[in-house]
Amino acid sequence: MVKLKIEALKLNVVTDHGQFETFTAFSDGLNIVRAKNSTGKSSYVNSILYALGVEELLGGTNGKTMKPVLREELTYQGNICKVLESNVELQISNMHKKRITIRRWITSTSRDERLVEVEFGPFLTEIKKFEKQDFYVHLPGSAQNDAGFHSFLADFVGWELPLVPSFEGKERLLYIQTLFPLFFIEQIKGWSSFYAQPTTNYGIRELSIRAIEFILGLDVLNNSKQKEELRIERALISQEWINLVNTIRDKAYTIGATVEGLSEKPELLSNFEIFVYDDTQKLVRLTESISEKIYELNEKSTLVRSIKDVEKEHEARINNTEDRVLAFQNEANSVRQDINSDVITRKTLEENLTQLQQDLKSNQDAKRLLDLGSNKDLYVAQGICPTCNQKIHETLLPQDIEFQPMTLDENIKYIKDQLATLKFALNQSDNFVNDKNKRLKAITEALEEERRRLRSLKLELREDPRMLSNLDIEETLNLKWKIKELQEADSSFEKYELLLNSLKKQWEEYLKKVKKIPEEFFSKLDKKKLESFEKKFRQYLDQFGYSSTPLNEISISLDKYTPMVRGFDIKFDSSASDFIRLRWAFTLALNYVSNHHGGNHPYIIIMDEPGQQQMNINSTGKLFNSLSELSTQSIIASSLTLAEINSITQEMKVNIVDLGDEYIIKPQSI
């Protein structure tokens, strides 16, 4: 459970006229801090933000966000007092009732503004000595490192901050500062929108949406994160897969082999086989080719014969080899012609593709202009086809054709279908050309081998018949080398297959994870929370007297989680005072849903001057009453008179802190 309770707050200011201070203890439930306007009330409440290191809500960071009275000089009873040193002390507790006191300096000659001192105990309400530890804030690592204050604070409050998508395509932490606008409404910007964004968005995409999803504890936040993680996992597996596929194909190319059954994308049923060309240029499996060559090697004679002994055999082999050379030459020429024909066909397909793409663009532009009701001196406005410049009458074909012509929409769809067909044909053409190039390479290599053998046979027959024949030895050595080459390649393919199987398992696990993510964007619990949010929001509006728009026309947007009227921003349909009521209702409804259906709201609401826009005091009373009924601590800074506050809180359990009508920071002795 998440919880942040403010127990006590104290400002300390040392001046050249002595020490000044202000102290307040807060209770559970509704707390109303009352003071006259321009007496330092807002500075006092905003010091809570400063102590927690989330002063970005005030428009900046560090001490400059605090009023000059806390940094430069203050006036008391006509005397100007120069500020020498100042700090804020804040005592808070969490769901485990652990209590700490936070101390942060606003101005000091020895303490940096980014230093935060934490005392592990209720120092402001129990004057004892407690263990202390220093942290830093507004420095790299503040939200994640052990010495970072926001890392410590998030853990203390009970927040497990998620990683969310950033503009850079990476993930960033949903920083603490992004959450406070949803339950701390400061006076300057807080009442101007439903989410008064801090001075920076921290590089987070759709910052307000992510913050609201986290406070409500929507599953969609986790689902979005899982989808992003799975998107990255898919990309990594796919990249590893294609890299491995390319490696397998490169290895196959080195031995003149063809790979079949290898998918370009991850596929669980993908099983590849390696085929090589045999002596007759027929494709056989690699393992079969190795077996055949081993058998051929075993059949070869190990005896070294003289040229005279092999003369007739060589003459017969010369005739056979010449026939094979001629056959390979004819086959190579035939394949080359096929490749040239395919290249010409591909070029035609590319030209058709380019023309169709231009036709599609022209027709889409024509459709767009016609839809807009164009009456300018344009071809399309004159009823002229944007592609062929012929006269048209809301169709693309001549009007004397008897059958029903196609409309622009139908023509656009037809062109898109044609484009898809052409792209498929181009892809198939590339595959055919690649396969034929591989075959041509194998035929060419076989042709060169036969020519080399033919030269060797003829050359040996010219030698002295008494000399030993080296051709058998040479062919035996070549056969052994080829067997070794194929066996090494086969061993590599076996390793690649193991890697491919490993990627298949990863892909299978990825697909299982995808199946576990709900198909619908919102889970059942998300829908329940959002329905409750909308219902409670309307109820609060009714209680507060909202009247600008019928309540039944108000809904909560399912993409931004903010109120709408008939699909439009509700702000444009609301009066100034009613928009303040909207802000009240939005803040309280967020708290209600999180607390009743599970979420990450810290059970605290802080509002500075909720009576904006000359708000009716009765409406303010209804706000106070609604806050008092919540199982949540609320701190309200108000400039109403004490009598007015008492009159509207008679039936409520409330802690009223009256800071008087003079400046709230007073000498220590008073």
Beta strands, then each sheet from edge to edge (+ up, - down):
strand 1: 5-15
strand 2: 18-25
strand 3: 30-34
strand 4: 73-76
strand 5: 79-93
strand 6: 99-107
strand 7: 115-119
strand 8: 132-136
strand 9: 163-165
strand 10: 171-173
strand 11: 184-185
strand 12: 258-260
strand 13: 273-277
strand 14: 283-285
strand 15: 554-556
strand 16: 563-565
strand 17: 568-569
strand 18: 604-608
strand 19: 633-638
strand 20: 654-658
strand 21: 666-667
sheet 1: 4+ 5- 1+ 2- 21+
sheet 2: 11+ 18+ 19+ 3+ 20+
sheet 3: 4+ 5- 6+ 7- 8+
sheet 4: 9+ 10-
sheet 5: 12+ 13- 14+
sheet 6: 15+ 16- 17+
end
